[in-house]
Amino acid sequence: MAAEVLKQSSAGSQPTYQKSVINNRGAVRFARSAVDGTAGDFLQMETTAGSGAAGFSTNPFAANAYTIFLVARTRPGNTDTGQQGILNLAKVASDTTNDGLSIYKDSVVCLNSGGEPGLGCSGTTCTRCGASQYTAFGALSAQFGESFVADDNSCSSSCAAGCSLASPLSACKTLWGPASSQNFQDPDEWRIIALQADGTFLKGYLDGYHASSVPPISVTAAAAATIAQLRLGVVDQADETNSGFGNVDIAEIMIYDAALTQQEMDRIGNYLSLKFGLSAFRVNADVGSVTRTAAVSKNCGCSGGPPWISCDTTKGPYCGVGVPLASGSCQSLDQSLQVITGNSYLDLNSGANAKSPASGGNYISIKGQVTFLARQLGRAAARRHAPQQLRST
């Protein structure tokens, strides 16, 4: 990348820096100046600090592959309408379309006068709706590609008669993730957003779970655009006619010029979760995944694993992520672990329920030498805890 800068030369469109808004850290605040999102604050890439020329000097992403992390939240007002823009990658510096990549929050829409009581909303516009009054959820959605394809997660096509956020339709839940994680993740709360693009697809994750085969944001079979511009706080900027400005806080953005692996994404996401105190972040705990990044104590999950872990494939099936033991479709079987250290090693082969030898259980055998060192607790204590060597029989 050359000497490009992310800036805003117009004083009336400059975002502000807010102190201590998340875990005692600051964030950049973008604000609308029109409730319909047609004007507001934004930052855009310029070729140099003093040129005023919009865009990158050259496409920063080889093969149009990249990974972007954002720590962000939306802050819509009760009368806001339209999309709340968070990030935009455009294929031309002053685009007239949504081609490239746009990440935004959908506008909440209620049945007429169905806004949550006490918020003072009227008509169909409100930040929250009453029970079974949603006709569109304020979900995180995306547009992606050379000729953009939209991933609409608002569920507006299924909720014309009103939907409940407490018990959404299955058609809505399948838009928000896999069977084990079909919960609505409100962008109005601080989220770690991960976006991964590689040639013909876009995958987007909220608060981790990068191993998911059904990411909350997904666009496939759409050729990625060659990127010429980056903007924050807006869906797109069609020449001088702007649209989709958002009330958004962004605490951090990290951009990589490659589609990162699951392990790399988990490491970065975990770092951000610790930095900003976001405990909802989830690493890859899939016991059958060769890219697992979370320790597990049950099931095998050792395909492609280190040589000292072995599986008995005749005793499966082992439990997958989100499959309860009561389902009858899997068994709780611990893996057989052998840690080898020269002539001394530890055998551990326990089942789901530990039993004493008298009840048919197995010993845990320690072979080799084990040394217990005394603590300096006085002469009497030293005699009780004197060093000794034990050998297995």
Secondary structure, DSSP 8 states (H G I E B T S, - for coil): --S-EEE---GGG--EEEEEEETTEEEEEE-BSSTTSSSB--EEEESSTTT--BS-SS-SSGGGEEEEEEEEEE---TT--S-EEEEEEESSTT-SS--EEEEEE---EESTT-B-TTS--BTTB-SSB-TT-EEE---EEEEEETTTEEE--S-TTT-TT-B-SSS--HHHHTTS--GGG-----TTS-EEEEEEEESS-EEEEESB-TT-SS-SEEE-S-------EEEESEEEEETTEEEEE--EEEEEEEEESS---HHHHHHHHHHHHHHHT-TT-B----TT-TT--S--SSS---TT--TTEE--GGG--B--TT--GGGSS-B----EEEEEETTEEEEE---SS---GGGT----EEESEEEE----S-HHHHHHT--EEEE--
